[in-house]
Amino acid sequence: MANNDQVKTLLDAGVHFGHLTRKWNPNMAPYIYMERNGIHIINLYKTAAKIEEANEALKKIAASGRKILFVATKKQAKDIVAEKAKNANMPYITERWPGGMLTNFVTIRKAVKKMASIDRMKQDGTFNTLSKKERLAVDRLRAKLEKNLGSISDMSRLPAALFIVDTTREHIAVKEAQKLNIPIFAMVDTNSDPREIDYVIPSNDDASKSIDNIMTSVSNAIIEGLAERKAGAAKEEEANAAAKAPEAKNDDAKAPVAEEKKAPRKRTAAAAPKASSEEE
């Protein structure tokens, strides 16, 4: 259950401020505490509980080695999300959502490979053989691809989950994830529909301080999951090394026994001629 310190931190960050009452989505009613001056106030105890629930699920996904794609294209969120996603070593989209990003992932991967091929051209000198006009066109294409897809260049397969800031704005991403049954984690304000989201975090998705607070908590949970995965891999290596050690000792112990067995055979062979000479 949420503690008072956590709720106070959320309160200080302004996470509780919703939208104007006339813009609300009735499905957000369970998460609304009250109305004040024409603005809905979000119940922060429920927000804190939902953060814990989401963080636990995100930690498990990260510990399993799968990717979580962060999506936030609104001005006040994009820089914060990009920074937190980089810290957690996760892909992110902070420019325009490319249509078919998930449902047509093969085509998106081709665009990413095109970016890599341009880089190879520059490294092997092929780029310098092009005319000035062609080089300019290639540079523009490379810059465009980097701006839109550079942050997902290492994502070789579909993400295991999406984390979205402002589901109303990113409705195309929500629809694509739903079509592919990809779990959605999101900051959901009072003007959005929580029924479309698997892990709802009722919160103010407009204020940068609120976004930073939630994103810090989420990215820390993912980093913990990655640390657990790393620790688990280290323990597995140690266990494998320990298992190999007794085998090596057993091999060393068997070697002298083999020599001892050979020794009596040599003595018997030497004694045989003596016995035959006495008979003569």
C-alpha positions as CSV (number, residue, x, y, z in Angstrom):
1,M,0.0,0.0,0.0
2,A,1.2,3.5,-0.7
3,N,2.9,5.4,2.1
4,N,2.3,9.0,2.9
5,D,5.9,10.1,1.9
6,Q,5.3,8.7,-1.6
7,V,1.9,10.5,-1.9
8,K,3.5,13.7,-0.7
9,T,6.2,13.4,-3.4
10,L,3.5,13.0,-6.0
11,L,1.6,15.9,-4.6
12,D,4.6,18.2,-4.7
13,A,5.1,17.2,-8.4
14,G,1.6,18.2,-9.2
15,V,0.6,14.7,-10.3
16,H,-2.9,15.2,-8.9
17,F,-4.0,17.9,-11.3
18,G,-6.4,16.6,-13.9
19,H,-8.1,18.4,-16.8
20,L,-11.1,20.7,-16.7
21,T,-14.3,19.0,-15.6
22,R,-16.0,19.6,-18.9
23,K,-13.2,17.7,-20.7
24,W,-13.2,14.6,-18.5
25,N,-13.8,11.0,-19.6
26,P,-16.4,9.4,-17.3
27,N,-14.4,6.1,-17.3
28,M,-11.8,7.9,-15.2
29,A,-14.3,8.4,-12.4
30,P,-12.8,5.7,-10.1
31,Y,-9.5,7.5,-10.0
32,I,-10.9,11.0,-9.3
33,Y,-10.9,12.2,-5.7
34,M,-12.8,15.5,-6.1
35,E,-13.5,18.6,-8.1
36,R,-11.9,22.0,-7.3
37,N,-12.3,25.3,-9.2
38,G,-13.5,23.4,-12.2
39,I,-10.6,21.0,-12.3
40,H,-10.7,17.3,-11.4
41,I,-8.3,16.2,-8.7
42,I,-6.8,12.7,-9.0
43,N,-6.7,10.3,-6.0
44,L,-2.9,10.0,-5.4
45,Y,-3.3,7.0,-3.2
46,K,-4.6,5.1,-6.2
47,T,-1.9,6.6,-8.3
48,A,0.8,5.4,-6.0
49,A,-0.7,1.9,-5.9
50,K,-0.8,1.8,-9.7
51,I,2.8,2.9,-10.0
52,E,3.9,0.1,-7.7
53,E,1.9,-2.4,-9.8
54,A,3.3,-1.1,-13.1
55,N,6.9,-1.0,-11.8
56,E,6.7,-4.6,-10.7
57,A,5.5,-5.7,-14.1
58,L,8.1,-3.6,-15.9
59,K,10.9,-4.9,-13.7
60,K,9.9,-8.5,-14.7
61,I,9.9,-7.7,-18.4
62,A,13.4,-6.0,-18.1
63,A,14.7,-9.0,-16.1
64,S,13.6,-11.3,-18.9
65,G,15.8,-9.4,-21.3
66,R,12.9,-8.0,-23.5
67,K,12.5,-4.4,-24.6
68,I,10.0,-1.8,-23.5
69,L,9.3,1.0,-26.1
70,F,8.7,4.5,-24.7
71,V,6.4,6.8,-26.7
72,A,6.0,10.5,-26.0
73,T,5.8,13.1,-28.8
74,K,4.4,16.1,-26.9
75,K,6.8,18.9,-26.4
76,Q,7.0,18.9,-22.5
77,A,7.5,15.1,-22.4
78,K,9.8,14.2,-25.2
79,D,13.2,15.3,-23.7
80,I,12.3,13.8,-20.3
81,V,11.3,10.5,-21.8
82,A,14.3,10.3,-24.1
83,E,16.7,10.9,-21.1
84,K,15.0,8.3,-18.9
85,A,14.8,5.7,-21.7
86,K,18.5,6.1,-22.5
87,N,19.3,5.7,-18.8
88,A,17.4,2.4,-18.8
89,N,18.9,1.4,-22.2
90,M,15.4,1.1,-23.8
91,P,14.2,2.3,-27.2
92,Y,11.9,5.3,-27.5
93,I,9.9,7.4,-30.0
94,T,9.8,11.1,-29.3
95,E,9.2,12.5,-32.8
96,R,6.2,11.7,-35.0
97,W,4.9,8.1,-34.5
98,P,5.7,6.4,-37.8
99,G,2.5,4.7,-39.0
100,G,2.9,0.9,-39.0
101,M,5.7,1.1,-36.5
102,L,4.4,-2.1,-34.9
103,T,2.0,-3.6,-37.4
104,N,4.4,-3.1,-40.3
105,F,7.6,-3.7,-38.3
106,V,9.4,-5.4,-41.3
107,T,9.2,-2.2,-43.3
108,I,10.5,-0.1,-40.4
109,R,13.4,-2.5,-40.0
110,K,14.3,-2.0,-43.7
111,A,14.5,1.8,-43.1
112,V,16.8,1.2,-40.1
113,K,19.0,-1.1,-42.3
114,K,19.1,1.7,-44.9
115,M,20.5,4.0,-42.3
116,A,23.2,1.4,-41.4
117,S,24.1,0.9,-45.1
118,I,24.6,4.7,-45.5
119,D,27.0,4.5,-42.6
120,R,28.9,1.6,-44.2
121,M,29.1,3.7,-47.5
122,K,30.8,6.5,-45.5
123,Q,33.3,4.1,-43.9
124,D,34.4,2.1,-47.0
125,G,34.7,5.3,-49.1
126,T,31.8,4.5,-51.5
127,F,30.1,7.8,-50.3
128,N,33.0,9.9,-51.7
129,T,32.5,8.4,-55.2
130,L,29.0,10.0,-55.5
131,S,28.4,13.4,-57.0
132,K,27.9,16.4,-54.8
133,K,24.2,16.4,-55.4
134,E,23.9,12.7,-54.6
135,R,25.9,13.1,-51.4
136,L,23.6,15.9,-50.3
137,A,20.5,13.8,-50.9
138,V,22.0,10.8,-49.0
139,D,23.0,13.1,-46.0
140,R,19.4,14.5,-45.9
141,L,17.9,11.0,-46.0
142,R,20.3,9.8,-43.2
143,A,19.4,12.8,-41.0
144,K,15.7,12.2,-41.5
145,L,16.0,8.5,-40.6
146,E,18.2,9.3,-37.6
147,K,15.6,11.8,-36.3
148,N,12.7,9.4,-36.6
149,L,14.2,6.0,-36.1
150,G,17.6,6.5,-34.6
151,S,16.4,5.7,-31.1
152,I,15.1,2.3,-32.2
153,S,18.1,1.2,-34.3
154,D,19.0,-1.6,-31.8
155,M,15.4,-2.9,-31.6
156,S,15.6,-6.0,-33.8
157,R,12.1,-7.4,-32.8
158,L,8.8,-6.1,-31.6
159,P,8.9,-4.7,-28.0
160,A,7.4,-6.7,-25.1
161,A,5.5,-3.6,-23.9
162,L,4.8,0.0,-24.6
163,F,5.0,2.9,-22.1
164,I,3.0,5.9,-23.3
165,V,2.6,9.5,-22.1
166,D,-0.8,10.9,-23.1
167,T,-2.8,8.0,-24.7
168,T,-5.2,10.4,-26.3
169,R,-2.4,12.0,-28.3
170,E,-0.7,8.7,-29.1
171,H,-3.9,6.9,-30.0
172,I,-2.3,5.3,-33.2
173,A,0.4,3.7,-31.0
174,V,-2.4,2.4,-28.7
175,K,-4.4,0.9,-31.6
176,E,-1.3,-0.8,-33.1
177,A,-0.3,-2.3,-29.7
178,Q,-3.9,-3.5,-29.1
179,K,-3.9,-5.2,-32.5
180,L,-0.8,-7.2,-31.7
181,N,-1.7,-7.8,-28.0
182,I,1.3,-5.9,-26.7
183,P,0.7,-4.8,-23.1
184,I,0.4,-1.0,-22.7
185,F,1.6,1.0,-19.6
186,A,0.6,4.6,-19.6
187,M,0.2,7.9,-17.8
188,V,-3.5,8.5,-18.1
189,D,-5.1,11.9,-17.5
190,T,-8.7,12.6,-16.6
191,N,-9.6,13.3,-20.3
192,S,-8.4,9.8,-21.5
193,D,-10.0,6.4,-21.6
194,P,-8.4,4.0,-19.2
195,R,-10.2,0.9,-20.6
196,E,-7.7,0.8,-23.5
197,I,-4.7,0.5,-21.2
198,D,-3.4,-2.6,-19.4
199,Y,-1.5,-0.8,-16.7
200,V,-3.1,2.6,-15.9
201,I,-1.2,5.2,-14.0
202,P,-3.7,8.0,-13.3
203,S,-1.7,11.2,-13.4
204,N,-1.2,14.6,-14.8
205,D,0.4,14.0,-18.3
206,D,0.8,17.7,-19.2
207,A,3.2,19.1,-16.5
208,S,6.9,18.4,-17.0
209,K,7.4,18.0,-13.3
210,S,4.7,15.3,-13.0
211,I,6.0,13.5,-16.1
212,D,9.6,13.6,-14.7
213,N,8.4,12.1,-11.3
214,I,6.6,9.2,-12.9
215,M,9.3,8.5,-15.5
216,T,12.0,8.5,-12.8
217,S,10.1,5.9,-10.8
218,V,9.5,3.7,-13.9
219,S,13.0,3.9,-15.3
220,N,14.5,3.0,-11.9
221,A,12.3,-0.1,-11.8
222,I,13.5,-1.1,-15.2
223,I,17.1,-0.5,-14.2
224,E,16.6,-2.8,-11.1
225,G,15.2,-5.5,-13.4
226,L,18.3,-5.2,-15.7
227,A,20.5,-5.4,-12.6
228,E,18.7,-8.6,-11.4
229,R,19.2,-10.1,-14.9
230,K,22.9,-9.3,-14.8
231,A,23.3,-10.7,-11.3
232,G,21.5,-13.9,-12.3
233,A,23.8,-14.3,-15.3
234,A,26.8,-13.9,-13.0
235,K,25.6,-16.5,-10.5
236,E,24.9,-18.9,-13.4
237,E,28.5,-18.5,-14.6
238,E,29.8,-19.1,-11.1
239,A,27.6,-22.3,-10.8
240,N,28.9,-23.6,-14.1
241,A,32.5,-22.9,-13.1
242,A,31.9,-24.7,-9.8
243,A,30.4,-27.7,-11.5
244,K,33.4,-28.0,-13.9
245,A,35.9,-27.8,-11.0
246,P,35.1,-31.3,-9.4
247,E,35.3,-32.9,-12.9
248,A,38.8,-31.6,-13.3
249,K,39.8,-32.9,-9.8
250,N,38.3,-36.3,-10.7
251,D,40.4,-36.5,-13.9
252,D,43.6,-35.6,-11.9
253,A,42.8,-38.3,-9.3
254,K,42.3,-41.0,-11.9
255,A,45.7,-40.4,-13.5
256,P,47.9,-42.0,-10.7
257,V,45.6,-45.0,-10.4
258,A,46.2,-45.8,-14.1
259,E,49.9,-45.7,-13.6
260,E,49.7,-48.0,-10.6
261,K,47.8,-50.6,-12.7
262,K,50.4,-50.5,-15.4
263,A,53.3,-51.0,-12.9
264,P,52.4,-54.6,-11.8
265,R,52.2,-55.7,-15.5
266,K,55.8,-54.7,-16.1
267,R,57.0,-56.8,-13.1
268,T,55.1,-59.9,-14.2
269,A,56.6,-59.6,-17.7
270,A,60.1,-59.4,-16.2
271,A,59.5,-62.5,-14.0
272,A,58.4,-64.7,-16.9
273,P,61.9,-65.4,-18.4
274,K,63.3,-66.5,-15.0
275,A,60.7,-69.1,-14.5
276,S,61.4,-70.6,-17.9
277,S,65.2,-70.8,-17.3
278,E,64.8,-72.7,-14.0
279,E,62.7,-75.3,-15.8
280,E,65.5,-75.9,-18.3
